Amino acid sequence: MSDKNEDTKIFSAIYKAVADQDAKCVDAGQKFLNQSLSVLSKIRVPSNLADAVSAILHCQGTVITTGMGKAGHAARKCSSSLCSLSFKSSYVHPGDAAHGDIGIAGPSDVMLAFSTSGKTREVLETIDFARNLGVGRVVSITSHPDSPIREMSDVVVDMGEVVEAGHLSLAPTTSILVMLLFADMIALVAAEIKGVTREQYGVRHHGGYLGQKCRGEA
């Protein structure tokens, strides 16, 4: 009987530990969500949105996006979205840019640079490389007010001060959400002004559910 009681105590202790861990996870998750929503609730339409959209609409060549780290993922996603919305676009990794990939850039192109700090050396170098090859318009999406990227850009989409969610407030979290939000805003507003239709969108989605939906097949 004593052995059975001991087993019951052990199982109860394990169950309590698991329950406590679950509760801690839920609490931490809710805190993270609240922090993220708080940041997003303060976002406003950039005062110079029209300038950023105009740069995309009047680009005669390629909209080249660039960014490092997590911001680089946002830049890559932006380029993909622009392509699907009928704008010619390509992502260039700053590291690869220094080893020849910046050769894609030319006078008819626009560069869209992503950097929360606006101080990332590789991104700043990529802008310099692009300028050397004749790129005349640089649009940047950044946060820090003292960032050198502001002086290097023709249009600065200001994210404002963004506090990262999470217990460290260091890992790029809310800053990337805001960055993606502004990037999608620029792309979708440009597409709307350009008059991109469902049919045109569908032509660029020959596979998958979205393509079927545009063609009335889903």
MDTraj code that builds the backbone (N, CA, C; nanometers):
import mdtraj as md
import numpy as np

residues = "MET SER ASP LYS ASN GLU ASP THR LYS ILE PHE SER ALA ILE TYR LYS ALA VAL ALA ASP GLN ASP ALA LYS CYS VAL ASP ALA GLY GLN LYS PHE LEU ASN GLN SER LEU SER VAL LEU SER LYS ILE ARG VAL PRO SER ASN LEU ALA ASP ALA VAL SER ALA ILE LEU HIS CYS GLN GLY THR VAL ILE THR THR GLY MET GLY LYS ALA GLY HIS ALA ALA ARG LYS CYS SER SER SER LEU CYS SER LEU SER PHE LYS SER SER TYR VAL HIS PRO GLY ASP ALA ALA HIS GLY ASP ILE GLY ILE ALA GLY PRO SER ASP VAL MET LEU ALA PHE SER THR SER GLY LYS THR ARG GLU VAL LEU GLU THR ILE ASP PHE ALA ARG ASN LEU GLY VAL GLY ARG VAL VAL SER ILE THR SER HIS PRO ASP SER PRO ILE ARG GLU MET SER ASP VAL VAL VAL ASP MET GLY GLU VAL VAL GLU ALA GLY HIS LEU SER LEU ALA PRO THR THR SER ILE LEU VAL MET LEU LEU PHE ALA ASP MET ILE ALA LEU VAL ALA ALA GLU ILE LYS GLY VAL THR ARG GLU GLN TYR GLY VAL ARG HIS HIS GLY GLY TYR LEU GLY GLN LYS CYS ARG GLY GLU ALA".split()
xyz = np.array([
    [0.0830, -0.1205, 0.0000],
    [0.0000, 0.0000, 0.0000],
    [0.0862, 0.1251, 0.0000],
    [0.1971, 0.1185, 0.0762],
    [0.2860, 0.2339, 0.0841],
    [0.3470, 0.2664, -0.0507],
    [0.3803, 0.1581, -0.1274],
    [0.4366, 0.1796, -0.2604],
    [0.3357, 0.2486, -0.3514],
    [0.2094, 0.2084, -0.3397],
    [0.1042, 0.2687, -0.4216],
    [0.0851, 0.4150, -0.3858],
    [0.0903, 0.4457, -0.2574],
    [0.0781, 0.5855, -0.2141],
    [0.1936, 0.6694, -0.2655],
    [0.3115, 0.6072, -0.2627],
    [0.4304, 0.6782, -0.3107],
    [0.4202, 0.7077, -0.4600],
    [0.3696, 0.6101, -0.5358],
    [0.3503, 0.6296, -0.6798],
    [0.2512, 0.7415, -0.7070],
    [0.1458, 0.7456, -0.6267],
    [0.0437, 0.8489, -0.6429],
    [0.1026, 0.9864, -0.6190],
    [0.1891, 0.9969, -0.5178],
    [0.2533, 1.1242, -0.4877],
    [0.3437, 1.1687, -0.6024],
    [0.4144, 1.0728, -0.6571],
    [0.5055, 1.1040, -0.7683],
    [0.4272, 1.1540, -0.8894],
    [0.3191, 1.0801, -0.9245],
    [0.2377, 1.1193, -1.0390],
    [0.1721, 1.2550, -1.0166],
    [0.1295, 1.2805, -0.8933],
    [0.0681, 1.4093, -0.8610],
    [0.1686, 1.5229, -0.8760],
    [0.2923, 1.4976, -0.8312],
    [0.3977, 1.5983, -0.8422],
    [0.4294, 1.6279, -0.9887],
    [0.4338, 1.5203, -1.0696],
    [0.4620, 1.5373, -1.2124],
    [0.3495, 1.6168, -1.2793],
    [0.2253, 1.5798, -1.2467],
    [0.1095, 1.6480, -1.3048],
    [0.1102, 1.7963, -1.2690],
    [0.1418, 1.8276, -1.1429],
    [0.1456, 1.9665, -1.0978],
    [0.2552, 2.0442, -1.1705],
    [0.3709, 1.9780, -1.1870],
    [0.4824, 2.0445, -1.2553],
    [0.4460, 2.0764, -1.3998],
    [0.3806, 1.9803, -1.4669],
    [0.3384, 2.0016, -1.6060],
    [0.2340, 2.1125, -1.6131],
    [0.1389, 2.1102, -1.5195],
    [0.0342, 2.2129, -1.5167],
    [0.0930, 2.3513, -1.4919],
    [0.1903, 2.3582, -1.4011],
    [0.2561, 2.4864, -1.3728],
    [0.3298, 2.5373, -1.4963],
    [0.3966, 2.4441, -1.5648],
    [0.4711, 2.4816, -1.6852],
    [0.3749, 2.5319, -1.7930],
    [0.2630, 2.4638, -1.8084],
    [0.1627, 2.5049, -1.9067],
    [0.1117, 2.6451, -1.8749],
    [0.0854, 2.6699, -1.7479],
    [0.0349, 2.8010, -1.7058],
    [0.1371, 2.9105, -1.7336],
    [0.2638, 2.8811, -1.7071],
    [0.3695, 2.9784, -1.7325],
    [0.3793, 3.0096, -1.8822],
    [0.3642, 2.9050, -1.9647],
    [0.3716, 2.9248, -2.1096],
    [0.2567, 3.0127, -2.1582],
    [0.1369, 2.9855, -2.1075],
    [0.0206, 3.0644, -2.1468],
    [0.0369, 3.2094, -2.1030],
    [0.0849, 3.2297, -1.9803],
    [0.1046, 3.3662, -1.9294],
    [0.2077, 3.4413, -2.0130],
    [0.3190, 3.3718, -2.0429],
    [0.4243, 3.4353, -2.1226],
    [0.3746, 3.4640, -2.2642],
    [0.2967, 3.3703, -2.3204],
    [0.2421, 3.3904, -2.4541],
    [0.1461, 3.5078, -2.4590],
    [0.0629, 3.5206, -2.3560],
    [-0.0316, 3.6317, -2.3510],
    [0.0403, 3.7647, -2.3360],
    [0.1464, 3.7650, -2.2564],
    [0.2256, 3.8870, -2.2388],
    [0.2893, 3.9282, -2.3708],
    [0.3420, 3.8296, -2.4428],
    [0.4033, 3.8569, -2.5731],
    [0.2998, 3.9136, -2.6695],
    [0.1809, 3.8531, -2.6709],
    [0.0750, 3.8994, -2.7603],
    [0.0328, 4.0410, -2.7255],
    [0.0187, 4.0696, -2.5968],
    [-0.0214, 4.2038, -2.5527],
    [0.0818, 4.3081, -2.5924],
    [0.2112, 4.2727, -2.5778],
    [0.3178, 4.3658, -2.6151],
    [0.3140, 4.3941, -2.7652],
    [0.2932, 4.2894, -2.8438],
    [0.2899, 4.3051, -2.9895],
    [0.1711, 4.3891, -3.0335],
    [0.0543, 4.3595, -2.9773],
    [-0.0658, 4.4335, -3.0138],
    [-0.0563, 4.5803, -2.9722],
    [0.0114, 4.6055, -2.8593],
    [0.0293, 4.7423, -2.8130],
    [0.1100, 4.8241, -2.9136],
    [0.2145, 4.7634, -2.9666],
    [0.2971, 4.8310, -3.0671],
    [0.2172, 4.8548, -3.1950],
    [0.1480, 4.7519, -3.2424],
    [0.0732, 4.7634, -3.3671],
    [-0.0394, 4.8654, -3.3577],
    [-0.0963, 4.8804, -3.2370],
    [-0.2071, 4.9745, -3.2196],
    [-0.1634, 5.1197, -3.2351],
    [-0.0335, 5.1439, -3.2238],
    [0.0189, 5.2803, -3.2331],
    [0.0673, 5.3160, -3.3739],
    [0.0603, 5.2203, -3.4648],
    [0.1092, 5.2437, -3.6001],
    [0.0142, 5.3357, -3.6758],
    [0.0708, 5.4302, -3.7460],
    [-0.0061, 5.5225, -3.8280],
    [0.0472, 5.5192, -3.9718],
    [-0.0353, 5.5596, -4.0646],
    [0.0081, 5.5650, -4.2046],
    [0.1210, 5.6666, -4.2170],
    [0.2342, 5.6280, -4.2753],
    [0.3461, 5.7215, -4.2903],
    [0.3038, 5.8463, -4.3682],
    [0.3501, 5.9612, -4.3242],
    [0.3123, 6.0866, -4.3900],
    [0.3630, 6.0933, -4.5337],
    [0.4713, 6.0199, -4.5625],
    [0.5275, 6.0221, -4.6976],
    [0.5009, 5.8918, -4.7730],
    [0.3913, 5.8260, -4.7383],
    [0.3557, 5.7014, -4.8075],
    [0.3473, 5.7235, -4.9579],
    [0.2905, 5.8365, -4.9984],
    [0.2741, 5.8652, -5.1415],
    [0.4087, 5.8687, -5.2128],
    [0.5127, 5.9176, -5.1451],
    [0.6463, 5.9238, -5.2067],
    [0.7024, 5.7833, -5.2288],
    [0.6827, 5.6969, -5.1303],
    [0.7317, 5.5592, -5.1424],
    [0.6563, 5.4856, -5.2526],
    [0.5250, 5.5041, -5.2556],
    [0.4426, 5.4396, -5.3586],
    [0.4795, 5.4922, -5.4969],
    [0.5018, 5.6224, -5.5065],
    [0.5389, 5.6830, -5.6346],
    [0.6696, 5.6252, -5.6878],
    [0.7646, 5.6008, -5.5965],
    [0.8928, 5.5431, -5.6387],
    [0.8722, 5.4059, -5.7023],
    [0.7796, 5.3279, -5.6472],
    [0.7505, 5.1959, -5.7019],
    [0.6798, 5.2078, -5.8367],
    [0.5799, 5.2948, -5.8421],
    [0.4999, 5.3100, -5.9636],
    [0.5813, 5.3629, -6.0812],
    [0.6776, 5.4494, -6.0524],
    [0.7551, 5.5113, -6.1603],
    [0.8869, 5.4395, -6.1891],
    [0.9081, 5.3286, -6.1232],
    [1.0297, 5.2505, -6.1490],
    [1.0217, 5.1887, -6.2887],
    [1.1178, 5.2214, -6.3730],
    [1.1211, 5.1697, -6.5097],
    [1.1984, 5.0389, -6.5207],
    [1.2648, 5.0035, -6.4128],
    [1.3437, 4.8807, -6.4145],
    [1.2963, 4.7827, -6.3086],
    [1.3860, 4.7531, -6.2138],
    [1.3577, 4.6544, -6.1096],
    [1.3565, 4.7202, -5.9726],
    [1.2597, 4.6832, -5.8913],
    [1.2605, 4.7256, -5.7516],
    [1.3479, 4.6254, -5.6767],
    [1.4666, 4.6711, -5.6388],
    [1.5617, 4.5829, -5.5716],
    [1.5446, 4.5993, -5.4210],
    [1.5086, 4.4932, -5.3533],
    [1.4959, 4.4994, -5.2073],
    [1.6204, 4.4391, -5.1440],
    [1.6559, 4.4912, -5.0275],
    [1.7725, 4.4391, -4.9573],
    [1.7569, 4.4583, -4.8077],
    [1.8199, 4.3744, -4.7320],
    [1.8133, 4.3796, -4.5866],
    [1.8926, 4.2630, -4.5300],
    [1.9365, 4.2766, -4.4066],
    [2.0210, 4.1758, -4.3429],
    [1.9455, 4.1100, -4.2270],
    [1.9716, 3.9837, -4.2041],
    [1.9107, 3.9146, -4.0912],
    [1.7600, 3.9052, -4.1050],
    [1.6886, 3.9297, -3.9934],
    [1.5416, 3.9203, -3.9951],
    [1.4828, 4.0246, -4.0889],
    [1.5425, 4.1435, -4.0937],
    [1.4950, 4.2464, -4.1869],
    [1.5114, 4.1985, -4.3303],
    [1.6121, 4.1165, -4.3533],
    [1.6333, 4.0596, -4.4863],
    [1.5187, 3.9685, -4.5273],
    [1.4641, 3.8943, -4.4303],
    [1.3487, 3.8092, -4.4602],
    [1.2286, 3.8947, -4.4992],
    [1.2123, 4.0087, -4.4319],
    [1.1037, 4.1009, -4.4661],
    [1.1250, 4.1561, -4.6070],
    [1.2503, 4.1876, -4.6402],
    [1.2820, 4.2400, -4.7728],
    [1.2553, 4.1363, -4.8808],
    [1.2899, 4.0112, -4.8516],
    [1.2664, 3.9033, -4.9486],
    [1.1156, 3.8832, -4.9715],
    [1.0393, 3.8888, -4.8623],
    [0.8942, 3.8727, -4.8734],
    [0.8347, 3.9883, -4.9526],
    [0.8838, 4.1081, -4.9301],
    [0.8351, 4.2250, -5.0021],
    [0.8572, 4.2101, -5.1517],
    [0.9744, 4.1649, -5.1898],
    [1.0056, 4.1453, -5.3307],
    [0.9122, 4.0422, -5.3931],
    [0.8871, 3.9349, -5.3202],
    [0.7968, 3.8306, -5.3684],
    [0.6559, 3.8862, -5.3884],
    [0.6101, 3.9677, -5.2936],
    [0.4775, 4.0270, -5.3042],
    [0.4686, 4.1213, -5.4237],
    [0.5723, 4.2031, -5.4433],
    [0.5739, 4.2959, -5.5558],
    [0.5652, 4.2207, -5.6885],
    [0.6388, 4.1116, -5.6988],
    [0.6355, 4.0319, -5.8223],
    [0.4945, 3.9802, -5.8497],
    [0.4290, 3.9306, -5.7452],
    [0.2950, 3.8752, -5.7632],
    [0.1930, 3.9829, -5.7986],
    [0.2264, 4.1086, -5.7690],
    [0.1362, 4.2207, -5.7959],
    [0.1723, 4.2946, -5.9242],
    [0.2559, 4.2321, -6.0059],
    [0.2916, 4.2795, -6.1411],
    [0.4069, 4.3787, -6.1450],
    [0.4793, 4.3940, -6.0328],
    [0.5968, 4.4805, -6.0333],
    [0.7226, 4.3947, -6.0431],
    [0.8123, 4.4327, -6.1318],
    [0.9370, 4.3593, -6.1459],
    [1.0238, 4.3856, -6.0231],
    [1.0629, 4.2802, -5.9538],
    [1.1387, 4.2989, -5.8300],
    [1.2336, 4.1821, -5.8065],
    [1.3392, 4.2106, -5.7324],
    [1.4373, 4.1067, -5.6984],
    [1.5018, 4.1405, -5.5649],
    [1.5203, 4.0398, -5.4821],
    [1.5894, 4.0586, -5.3548],
    [1.7384, 4.0324, -5.3735],
    [1.8201, 4.1189, -5.3162],
    [1.9652, 4.1011, -5.3186],
    [2.0171, 4.0975, -5.1753],
    [2.0796, 3.9883, -5.1382],
    [2.1375, 3.9767, -5.0038],
    [2.2609, 4.0668, -4.9958],
    [2.2717, 4.1475, -4.8906],
    [2.3859, 4.2389, -4.8788],
    [2.5212, 4.1696, -4.8856],
    [2.5292, 4.0513, -4.8295],
    [2.6560, 3.9789, -4.8359],
    [2.6924, 3.9402, -4.9775],
    [2.5924, 3.8936, -5.0520],
    [2.6154, 3.8562, -5.1911],
    [2.6354, 3.9787, -5.2795],
    [2.5736, 4.0904, -5.2388],
    [2.5878, 4.2137, -5.3168],
    [2.7339, 4.2536, -5.3294],
    [2.8094, 4.2310, -5.2213],
    [2.9509, 4.2681, -5.2195],
    [3.0357, 4.1753, -5.3059],
    [2.9752, 4.0664, -5.3510],
    [3.0503, 3.9698, -5.4323],
    [2.9887, 3.9526, -5.5701],
    [2.9350, 4.0621, -5.6227],
    [2.8911, 4.0633, -5.7616],
    [2.7426, 4.0722, -5.7860],
    [2.6597, 4.0309, -5.6893],
    [2.5152, 4.0289, -5.7148],
    [2.4547, 4.1680, -5.7303],
    [2.5254, 4.2711, -5.6823],
    [2.4751, 4.4070, -5.6989],
    [2.4800, 4.4477, -5.8463],
    [2.5426, 4.3654, -5.9274],
    [2.5493, 4.3916, -6.0711],
    [2.4139, 4.3973, -6.1379],
    [2.3107, 4.3509, -6.0679],
    [2.1754, 4.3584, -6.1215],
    [2.1255, 4.5025, -6.1270],
    [2.1848, 4.5894, -6.0449],
    [2.1365, 4.7272, -6.0300],
    [2.1783, 4.8160, -6.1459],
    [2.0900, 4.9135, -6.1770],
    [2.1197, 5.0079, -6.2835],
    [2.0379, 5.1354, -6.2674],
    [2.0585, 5.2317, -6.3555],
    [1.9949, 5.3639, -6.3457],
    [1.8414, 5.3620, -6.3452],
    [1.7810, 5.2600, -6.4031],
    [1.6346, 5.2576, -6.4103],
    [1.5700, 5.1888, -6.2909],
    [1.6533, 5.1475, -6.1946],
    [1.6033, 5.0706, -6.0804],
    [1.5779, 5.1569, -5.9566],
    [1.5018, 5.1009, -5.8648],
    [1.4763, 5.1614, -5.7343],
    [1.5209, 5.0618, -5.6288],
    [1.5865, 5.1106, -5.5247],
    [1.6260, 5.0213, -5.4152],
    [1.5366, 5.0466, -5.2952],
    [1.4844, 4.9382, -5.2385],
    [1.4022, 4.9431, -5.1188],
    [1.4791, 4.8701, -5.0090],
    [1.5345, 4.9478, -4.9140],
    [1.6234, 4.8923, -4.8116],
    [1.5520, 4.8795, -4.6779],
    [1.5737, 4.7665, -4.6117],
    [1.5103, 4.7368, -4.4833],
    [1.6162, 4.7286, -4.3735],
    [1.6023, 4.8096, -4.2701],
    [1.6944, 4.8039, -4.1566],
    [1.6328, 4.8771, -4.0385],
    [1.6038, 4.8050, -3.9318],
    [1.5437, 4.8676, -3.8144],
    [1.6371, 4.9727, -3.7560],
    [1.7626, 4.9358, -3.7379],
    [1.8591, 5.0297, -3.6794],
    [1.9034, 5.1344, -3.7797],
    [1.9042, 5.0971, -3.9075],
    [1.9540, 5.1874, -4.0104],
    [2.1043, 5.2038, -4.0045],
    [2.1694, 5.1120, -3.9322],
    [2.3139, 5.1227, -3.9123],
    [2.3896, 4.9979, -3.9588],
    [2.3174, 4.9019, -4.0126],
    [2.3802, 4.7754, -4.0531],
    [2.4801, 4.7996, -4.1654],
    [2.6050, 4.7692, -4.1380],
    [2.7133, 4.8021, -4.2308],
    [2.6890, 4.7449, -4.3706],
    [2.6493, 4.6182, -4.3774],
    [2.6326, 4.5543, -4.5076],
    [2.5218, 4.6204, -4.5897],
    [2.4176, 4.6658, -4.5224],
    [2.3078, 4.7316, -4.5934],
    [2.3514, 4.8689, -4.6442],
    [2.4233, 4.9419, -4.5609],
    [2.4726, 5.0734, -4.6023],
    [2.5687, 5.0607, -4.7198],
    [2.6532, 4.9590, -4.7163],
    [2.7459, 4.9361, -4.8267],
    [2.6708, 4.9022, -4.9547],
    [2.5635, 4.8238, -4.9410],
    [2.4848, 4.7851, -5.0583],
    [2.4200, 4.9072, -5.1229],
    [2.3746, 5.0011, -5.0415],
    [2.3172, 5.1247, -5.0952],
    [2.4248, 5.2024, -5.1709],
    [2.5450, 5.2081, -5.1126],
    [2.6565, 5.2766, -5.1797],
    [2.6880, 5.2103, -5.3135],
    [2.6936, 5.0774, -5.3129],
    [2.7217, 5.0029, -5.4363],
    [2.6161, 5.0352, -5.5422],
    [2.4895, 5.0382, -5.4988],
    [2.3793, 5.0648, -5.5912],
    [2.3893, 5.2061, -5.6486],
    [2.4226, 5.3020, -5.5643],
    [2.4394, 5.4404, -5.6109],
    [2.5517, 5.4476, -5.7143],
    [2.6594, 5.3758, -5.6896],
    [2.7731, 5.3759, -5.7823],
    [2.7349, 5.3218, -5.9195],
    [2.6319, 5.2353, -5.9209],
    [2.5870, 5.1769, -6.0471],
    [2.4715, 5.2565, -6.1085],
    [2.4423, 5.3715, -6.0493],
    [2.3450, 5.4620, -6.1098],
    [2.2046, 5.4592, -6.0551],
    [2.1787, 5.3752, -5.9526],
    [2.0439, 5.3726, -5.8954],
    [2.0122, 5.5100, -5.8391],
    [1.9030, 5.5704, -5.8866],
    [1.8739, 5.7088, -5.8501],
    [1.7790, 5.7267, -5.7342],
    [1.6999, 5.6229, -5.7021],
    [1.6014, 5.6351, -5.5949],
    [1.6206, 5.5233, -5.4934],
    [1.6348, 5.5650, -5.3688],
    [1.6473, 5.4693, -5.2590],
    [1.5393, 5.4990, -5.1562],
    [1.4576, 5.3986, -5.1282],
    [1.3547, 5.4088, -5.0254],
    [1.3961, 5.3180, -4.9106],
    [1.3951, 5.3703, -4.7899],
    [1.4336, 5.2874, -4.6755],
    [1.3198, 5.2784, -4.5749],
    [1.3105, 5.1650, -4.5099],
    [1.2166, 5.1443, -4.4002],
    [1.3009, 5.1226, -4.2756],
    [1.2930, 5.2161, -4.1811],
    [1.3827, 5.2121, -4.0662],
    [1.3154, 5.2715, -3.9428],
    [1.3821, 5.2563, -3.8281],
    [1.3242, 5.3016, -3.7019],
    [1.4094, 5.4064, -3.6309],
    [1.5355, 5.3759, -3.6046],
    [1.6183, 5.4628, -3.5221],
    [1.6327, 5.6027, -3.5832],
    [1.6088, 5.7054, -3.5034],
    [1.6134, 5.8431, -3.5557],
    [1.7535, 5.8898, -3.5937],
    [1.8559, 5.8270, -3.5362],
    [1.9933, 5.8705, -3.5626],
    [2.0629, 5.7804, -3.6630],
    [1.9874, 5.7099, -3.7442],
    [2.0473, 5.6127, -3.8360],
    [2.1039, 5.6790, -3.9611],
    [2.2232, 5.6389, -4.0030],
    [2.2849, 5.6948, -4.1236],
    [2.2078, 5.6627, -4.2510],
    [2.1264, 5.5575, -4.2479],
    [2.0521, 5.5219, -4.3696],
    [1.9570, 5.6331, -4.4110],
    [1.9160, 5.7154, -4.3146],
    [1.8245, 5.8256, -4.3457],
    [1.8897, 5.9262, -4.4413],
    [2.0162, 5.9546, -4.4181],
    [2.0878, 6.0511, -4.5023],
    [2.1170, 5.9933, -4.6407],
    [2.1159, 5.8610, -4.6505],
    [2.1493, 5.7949, -4.7763],
    [2.0257, 5.7682, -4.8621],
    [1.9077, 5.7971, -4.8074],
    [1.7828, 5.7624, -4.8752],
    [1.7106, 5.8854, -4.9298],
    [1.6378, 5.8644, -5.0386],
    [1.5549, 5.9702, -5.0947],
    [1.4203, 5.9763, -5.0236],
    [1.3722, 5.8596, -4.9822],
    [1.2459, 5.8499, -4.9091],
    [1.2690, 5.7613, -4.7874],
    [1.2319, 5.8118, -4.6700],
    [1.2459, 5.7344, -4.5464],
    [1.1077, 5.7039, -4.4903],
    [1.0725, 5.5769, -4.4883],
    [0.9477, 5.5340, -4.4260],
    [0.9799, 5.5064, -4.2797],
    [0.9347, 5.5960, -4.1938],
    [0.9726, 5.5928, -4.0523],
    [0.8800, 5.4996, -3.9739],
    [0.9374, 5.3958, -3.9163],
    [0.8613, 5.3015, -3.8362],
    [0.8290, 5.3562, -3.6976],
    [0.8976, 5.4640, -3.6599],
    [0.8828, 5.5153, -3.5250],
    [0.9615, 5.4292, -3.4277],
    [0.9557, 5.4646, -3.3012],
    [1.0265, 5.3858, -3.2007],
    [0.9488, 5.2575, -3.1739],
    [1.0167, 5.1460, -3.1889],
    [0.9523, 5.0156, -3.1715],
    [1.0235, 4.9380, -3.0617],
    [0.9490, 4.8978, -2.9598],
    [1.0037, 4.8150, -2.8514],
    [0.9767, 4.6694, -2.8853],
    [1.0818, 4.5902, -2.8885],
    [1.0667, 4.4484, -2.9219],
    [0.9915, 4.3740, -2.8120],
    [0.9006, 4.2872, -2.8516],
    [0.8282, 4.2043, -2.7563],
    [0.9195, 4.0925, -2.7064],
    [0.8826, 4.0335, -2.5932],
    [0.9637, 3.9251, -2.5371],
    [1.0395, 3.9715, -2.4147],
    [1.0825, 3.8768, -2.3329],
    [1.1439, 3.9118, -2.2049],
    [1.2787, 3.9806, -2.2199],
    [1.3434, 3.9615, -2.3350],
    [1.4739, 4.0252, -2.3567],
    [1.4611, 4.1627, -2.4220],
    [1.3536, 4.1831, -2.4944],
    [1.3348, 4.3059, -2.5738],
    [1.4525, 4.3290, -2.6682],
    [1.5061, 4.2188, -2.7207],
    [1.6208, 4.2266, -2.8113],
    [1.5944, 4.1567, -2.9441],
    [1.5411, 4.0352, -2.9379],
    [1.5165, 3.9594, -3.0607],
    [1.4184, 4.0351, -3.1500],
    [1.4498, 4.0486, -3.2794],
    [1.3597, 4.1195, -3.3705],
    [1.2227, 4.0516, -3.3767],
    [1.1228, 4.1174, -3.3234],
    [0.9867, 4.0615, -3.3202],
    [0.8892, 4.1654, -3.3738],
    [0.8498, 4.2580, -3.2886],
    [0.7539, 4.3601, -3.3303],
    [0.8104, 4.4506, -3.4399],
    [0.9393, 4.4720, -3.4398],
    [0.9987, 4.5573, -3.5440],
    [0.9780, 4.4954, -3.6818],
    [0.9869, 4.3631, -3.6900],
    [0.9679, 4.2955, -3.8184],
    [0.8204, 4.2960, -3.8573],
    [0.7314, 4.2858, -3.7578],
    [0.5878, 4.2960, -3.7866],
    [0.5549, 4.4320, -3.8485],
    [0.6098, 4.5378, -3.7888],
    [0.5856, 4.6729, -3.8394],
    [0.6466, 4.6884, -3.9789],
    [0.7650, 4.6356, -3.9961],
    [0.8337, 4.6425, -4.1246],
    [0.7525, 4.5742, -4.2343],
    [0.7016, 4.4548, -4.2039],
    [0.6193, 4.3814, -4.2998],
    [0.4898, 4.4566, -4.3295],
    [0.4333, 4.5167, -4.2255],
    [0.3094, 4.5925, -4.2419],
    [0.3293, 4.7084, -4.3386],
    [0.4378, 4.7837, -4.3202],
    [0.4643, 4.8970, -4.4092],
    [0.4991, 4.8506, -4.5505],
    [0.5737, 4.7431, -4.5612],
    [0.6103, 4.6904, -4.6927],
    [0.4864, 4.6463, -4.7694],
    [0.3961, 4.5754, -4.7018],
    [0.2715, 4.5331, -4.7666],
    [0.1850, 4.6537, -4.8018],
    [0.1851, 4.7544, -4.7141],
    [0.1078, 4.8754, -4.7402],
    [0.1555, 4.9415, -4.8693],
    [0.2855, 4.9566, -4.8832],
    [0.3422, 5.0189, -5.0027],
    [0.3076, 4.9378, -5.1274],
    [0.3257, 4.8057, -5.1193],
    [0.3016, 4.7192, -5.2351],
    [0.1548, 4.7171, -5.2751],
    [0.0649, 4.7028, -5.1775],
    [-0.0775, 4.6919, -5.2093],
    [-0.1378, 4.8249, -5.2542],
    [-0.0919, 4.9354, -5.1935],
    [-0.1410, 5.0665, -5.2367],
    [-0.0923, 5.0954, -5.3791],
    [0.0319, 5.0614, -5.4077],
    [0.0853, 5.0804, -5.5430],
    [0.0063, 4.9976, -5.6442],
    [-0.0256, 4.8735, -5.6062],
    [-0.1016, 4.7862, -5.6959],
    [-0.2423, 4.8403, -5.7188],
    [-0.3028, 4.8951, -5.6144],
    [-0.4378, 4.9505, -5.6277],
    [-0.4386, 5.0718, -5.7196],
    [-0.3398, 5.1594, -5.7018],
    [-0.3326, 5.2793, -5.7862],
    [-0.3011, 5.2399, -5.9314],
    [-0.2198, 5.1396, -5.9471],
    [-0.1858, 5.0919, -6.0814],
    [-0.3056, 5.0258, -6.1486],
    [-0.3993, 4.9805, -6.0681],
    [-0.5186, 4.9171, -6.1228],
    [-0.5025, 4.7690, -6.1506],
    [-0.4180, 4.7025, -6.0733],
    [-0.3974, 4.5584, -6.0910],
    [-0.5285, 4.4853, -6.0635],
    [-0.5688, 4.3990, -6.1559],
    [-0.6959, 4.3278, -6.1451],
    [-0.6755, 4.1847, -6.0945],
    [-0.7870, 4.1216, -6.0573],
    [-0.7814, 3.9808, -6.0159],
    [-0.7275, 3.8944, -6.1291],
    [-0.7642, 3.9285, -6.2524],
    [-0.7181, 3.8513, -6.3681],
    [-0.5665, 3.8616, -6.3823],
    [-0.5144, 3.9837, -6.3668],
    [-0.3697, 4.0031, -6.3757],
    [-0.2974, 3.9322, -6.2614],
    [-0.3590, 3.9358, -6.1446],
    [-0.3014, 3.8650, -6.0301],
    [-0.3008, 3.7143, -6.0577],
    [-0.4106, 3.6654, -6.1160],
    [-0.4218, 3.5229, -6.1441],
    [-0.3223, 3.4745, -6.2477],
    [-0.2897, 3.5601, -6.3466],
    [-0.1918, 3.5232, -6.4489],
    [-0.0571, 3.4885, -6.3855],
    [-0.0276, 3.5530, -6.2738],
    [0.1009, 3.5301, -6.2066],
    [0.0918, 3.4216, -6.0995],
    [-0.0244, 3.3574, -6.0917],
    [-0.0438, 3.2474, -5.9966],
    [-0.1058, 3.1285, -6.0705],
    [-0.0276, 3.0738, -6.1638],
    [-0.0824, 2.9636, -6.2440],
    [-0.1014, 2.8362, -6.1620],
    [-0.0389, 2.8320, -6.0439],
    [-0.0541, 2.7152, -5.9574],
    [-0.1070, 2.7563, -5.8217],
    [-0.1597, 2.6612, -5.7489],
    [-0.2031, 2.6876, -5.6129],
    [-0.3448, 2.7406, -5.6019],
    [-0.3892, 2.7518, -5.4776],
    [-0.5268, 2.7913, -5.4490],
    [-0.5593, 2.9322, -5.4969],
    [-0.4646, 3.0276, -5.4768],
    [-0.4920, 3.1649, -5.5164],
    [-0.5142, 3.1769, -5.6665],
    [-0.4366, 3.1031, -5.7436],
    [-0.4549, 3.1033, -5.8888],
    [-0.5915, 3.0486, -5.9279],
    [-0.6304, 2.9394, -5.8624],
    [-0.7609, 2.8801, -5.8897],
    [-0.8732, 2.9761, -5.8506],
    [-0.8552, 3.0456, -5.7389],
    [-0.9572, 3.1391, -5.6917],
    [-0.9732, 3.2544, -5.7896],
    [-0.8626, 3.3053, -5.8421],
    [-0.8694, 3.4163, -5.9380],
    [-0.9394, 3.3745, -6.0672],
    [-0.9238, 3.2480, -6.1041],
    [-0.9861, 3.1981, -6.2265],
    [-1.1257, 3.1416, -6.2015],
    [-1.1737, 3.1530, -6.0787],
    [-1.3064, 3.1024, -6.0468],
    [-1.3141, 2.9523, -6.0415],
    [-1.2001, 2.8882, -6.0184],
    [-1.1962, 2.7410, -6.0149],
    [-1.2033, 2.6869, -5.8721],
    [-1.2053, 2.7783, -5.7718],
    [-1.2074, 2.7321, -5.6328],
    [-1.3179, 2.8040, -5.5552],
])
top = md.Topology()
chain = top.add_chain()
for i, resn in enumerate(residues, 1):
    res = top.add_residue(resn, chain, resSeq=i)
    for name in ("N", "CA", "C"):
        top.add_atom(name, md.element.get_by_symbol(name[0]), res)
traj = md.Trajectory(xyz[None], top)
